[in-house]
Amino acid sequence: MVMQTRQSQRRRQVLSRERIVEAAVELLDAGGERALTVRALSERLSTGSGAIYHHVGNMSELVQAATGTVVAGALPPLAAPSGSARDPGSTDSPEDMIRAVALGLFDAAAEHPWLAAQLAVQVIRSPWGSVTPRVFESIGRQLRELGVPRRDWFTTTSTLVHYILGATTQNAHAPNDTGNSGAPDTAEARAEFLDAASRAWQDLDPDDYSFIHDIADQMREHEDRDQFITGIDLILTGIAAGRPPGALDNRPEAE
């Protein structure tokens, strides 16, 4: 009995919100949101449900915390401290920083298949949570540095964020309720899938689908990550083209 009491005390001492969130991420990675249950957490952490709820209010809060933790680890540090437009010691251009944010989220969603859907939920349903402000700040601060007019800050930032989330969701292989994503989840499966799709496009009537015929081989050979960053570059090119003359010389300071 004394030994059991000491073991229980040690478990309570090492149990923390951070450890619970870490275990939640592990369960989400293994089986998606349906795998994250109080029972599964209790077994993984060798504790009871009461101890878990002492640190985390409910499972929805835990999923949000897991999302925030993964996002925080995926994003580069903010380029400038509060109160200044840009860190003078930084050697990265705003465009480079935007690409780093975008690729950080893209790669994180590839590593954690449940993340893309949760990012979308956070942005749409919980813009006041920890994730949405962090993503918007990481992108928006760089757009401000690029001289985007103040009136366009929200629209331009939203456009980039929505592209990033849409592309990461499309490329993530999150399992559905049956445990099957319906999308290829290995390099071999992806190659087979793209080959089959390319051949199907080539079998279409060339008179009705001449453009599809022209790009069928490109679709087979494309790389998702390269395609993703090409989309970012296209948006950045459009931002640069629409920037008012002299905008870079009249960039506003952070408030």
C-alpha positions in Angstrom: 0.0 0.0 0.0 2.8 2.4 0.9 4.6 1.6 -2.4 1.4 2.2 -4.4 0.8 5.5 -2.6 4.4 6.7 -3.4 3.9 5.7 -7.1 0.6 7.6 -7.2 2.3 10.6 -5.7 5.1 10.5 -8.3 2.5 10.2 -11.1 0.7 13.3 -9.8 4.0 15.2 -9.5 5.1 14.6 -13.1 1.6 15.1 -14.6 1.2 18.5 -16.1 -0.8 20.3 -18.7 2.2 20.1 -21.0 2.5 16.4 -20.6 -1.2 15.9 -21.2 -1.1 17.9 -24.4 2.0 16.0 -25.5 0.2 12.7 -25.0 -2.9 14.1 -26.8 -0.7 15.0 -29.9 0.7 11.4 -29.9 -2.8 10.0 -29.9 -4.0 12.3 -32.6 -1.1 11.4 -34.7 -1.8 7.7 -34.3 -5.5 7.7 -35.0 -7.0 11.1 -35.5 -9.5 12.9 -33.3 -11.5 9.7 -32.7 -8.5 8.2 -31.0 -8.3 11.0 -28.4 -10.4 9.8 -25.5 -10.1 10.3 -21.8 -9.7 6.5 -21.4 -6.9 6.4 -24.0 -5.2 9.4 -22.3 -5.6 7.8 -18.8 -4.0 4.6 -20.0 -1.1 6.4 -21.7 -0.4 8.7 -18.7 -1.1 6.0 -16.1 -3.5 8.3 -14.3 -7.2 8.8 -13.8 -9.7 11.0 -15.6 -10.0 13.4 -12.6 -6.3 14.2 -12.8 -6.6 15.0 -16.5 -9.6 17.2 -16.1 -7.8 19.0 -13.3 -5.4 20.3 -15.9 -7.7 20.4 -19.0 -11.3 21.6 -18.9 -12.6 19.3 -21.6 -11.6 17.4 -24.7 -12.4 20.3 -27.1 -10.0 22.5 -25.1 -7.4 19.8 -25.2 -7.6 19.5 -29.0 -7.3 23.3 -29.3 -4.2 23.1 -27.0 -2.7 20.3 -29.0 -3.3 22.4 -32.2 -1.7 25.5 -30.6 1.3 23.5 -29.5 2.0 22.0 -32.9 1.5 25.3 -34.6 3.8 27.1 -32.2 6.5 24.6 -33.0 6.0 24.8 -36.7 6.2 28.6 -37.1 9.4 30.6 -37.1 9.8 33.2 -34.4 8.1 36.5 -35.2 10.4 38.6 -37.2 10.0 41.8 -35.1 9.5 42.5 -31.5 6.4 44.4 -30.4 6.6 48.1 -31.1 8.9 48.0 -34.1 8.2 47.4 -37.8 11.1 44.9 -38.3 14.0 43.4 -36.4 17.0 45.3 -37.8 19.2 42.2 -37.2 17.1 40.0 -39.4 18.6 39.0 -42.8 15.4 37.3 -44.1 13.2 39.3 -46.5 9.5 39.5 -45.8 8.8 37.2 -48.7 11.2 34.6 -47.2 9.5 34.9 -43.9 6.1 34.4 -45.5 7.4 31.3 -47.3 8.8 30.0 -44.0 5.5 30.4 -42.2 3.6 28.7 -45.1 6.0 25.8 -45.4 6.1 25.4 -41.6 2.3 24.9 -41.6 2.4 22.7 -44.7 5.1 20.4 -43.3 3.4 20.3 -39.9 0.1 19.2 -41.5 2.0 16.5 -43.5 3.6 15.2 -40.2 0.3 15.6 -38.2 -2.5 14.5 -40.5 -5.3 15.8 -38.2 -3.8 19.3 -38.0 -5.1 20.8 -41.3 -8.7 20.3 -40.4 -8.2 21.7 -36.9 -6.4 24.8 -38.4 -9.5 25.5 -40.5 -11.8 25.0 -37.5 -9.7 27.4 -35.4 -9.6 30.1 -38.1 -13.4 29.8 -38.9 -14.9 29.1 -35.5 -12.4 30.4 -33.0 -10.6 33.5 -34.4 -10.1 34.7 -30.8 -8.1 31.5 -29.8 -4.3 31.2 -29.7 -3.8 29.8 -33.2 -5.6 32.3 -35.5 -3.9 35.5 -34.1 -0.5 33.7 -34.3 -0.9 32.8 -37.9 -2.3 36.2 -38.9 0.4 38.0 -37.0 3.1 35.9 -38.7 1.8 36.7 -42.2 0.4 40.1 -41.7 3.5 41.6 -40.1 5.4 40.7 -43.3 2.8 42.1 -45.6 2.9 45.4 -43.7 6.7 45.3 -44.2 6.1 44.8 -47.9 4.2 48.1 -48.1 0.7 46.7 -48.5 -1.7 49.6 -47.9 -3.3 49.6 -44.5 -6.8 49.4 -46.0 -5.8 46.0 -47.6 -4.1 44.4 -44.6 -6.9 42.2 -43.5 -8.0 41.2 -47.0 -4.5 40.4 -48.2 -3.6 38.5 -45.1 -6.8 36.5 -45.2 -6.2 35.6 -48.9 -2.8 34.2 -48.0 -4.0 32.4 -44.9 -6.9 30.9 -46.8 -4.7 29.7 -49.6 -2.3 28.1 -47.1 -5.0 26.4 -45.1 -6.8 25.2 -48.3 -3.6 23.7 -49.8 -2.5 22.1 -46.5 -6.0 20.5 -46.1 -6.0 19.2 -49.6 -2.6 17.6 -49.2 -3.0 16.3 -45.7 -4.0 12.6 -45.3 -6.3 12.8 -42.3 -8.2 9.6 -41.6 -12.0 9.8 -41.7 -14.3 8.1 -39.3 -13.6 4.7 -40.8 -9.8 5.2 -40.4 -9.3 5.5 -44.2 -8.5 8.9 -45.7 -9.3 7.8 -49.3 -6.1 9.5 -50.4 -2.7 7.9 -51.1 -0.5 8.0 -48.0 2.8 6.6 -49.3 5.1 7.7 -52.2 4.3 4.5 -54.1 0.5 4.9 -53.6 0.7 8.6 -54.7 2.6 7.7 -57.8 0.1 5.0 -58.7 -2.8 7.4 -58.0 -1.4 10.2 -60.2 -0.6 7.8 -63.0 -4.1 6.5 -63.0 -5.5 10.0 -62.9 -3.2 11.2 -65.7 -4.2 8.2 -67.9 -7.9 8.9 -67.2 -7.4 12.6 -68.3 -5.6 11.4 -71.5 -8.6 9.1 -72.3 -11.0 12.1 -72.4 -12.1 13.4 -75.7 -9.3 15.8 -76.9 -11.8 18.0 -78.7 -13.7 18.7 -75.5 -10.7 18.6 -73.1 -7.7 19.9 -75.1 -6.3 21.7 -72.1 -6.6 18.7 -69.8 -4.7 16.6 -72.4 -1.9 19.2 -72.4 -1.4 19.1 -68.7 -2.0 15.4 -68.0 1.7 14.6 -67.9 2.4 17.7 -65.7 -0.2 16.5 -63.2 1.5 13.1 -63.0 4.9 14.6 -62.4 4.1 17.5 -60.0 5.4 17.7 -56.4 2.8 18.9 -53.9 5.3 20.9 -51.9 6.7 22.6 -54.9 3.2 23.3 -56.2 2.3 24.8 -52.8 5.2 27.3 -52.7 4.6 28.2 -56.4 1.1 29.3 -55.3 2.6 31.4 -52.5 5.0 33.0 -55.0 2.1 33.8 -57.4 0.3 35.6 -54.6 3.4 37.5 -53.6 4.0 38.5 -57.2 0.4 39.9 -57.4 1.0 41.8 -54.1 4.2 43.4 -55.5 2.4 44.3 -58.8 -0.4 46.0 -56.9 1.7 47.9 -54.5 1.5 51.7 -54.8 4.6 53.5 -56.0 6.8 54.4 -53.1 5.0 52.1 -50.7 8.3 50.6 -49.5 9.6 54.1 -48.6 6.5 54.9 -46.6 5.9 51.7 -44.5 4.0 52.3 -41.3 5.6 51.5 -38.0 3.9 48.8 -35.9 1.6 50.3 -33.4 
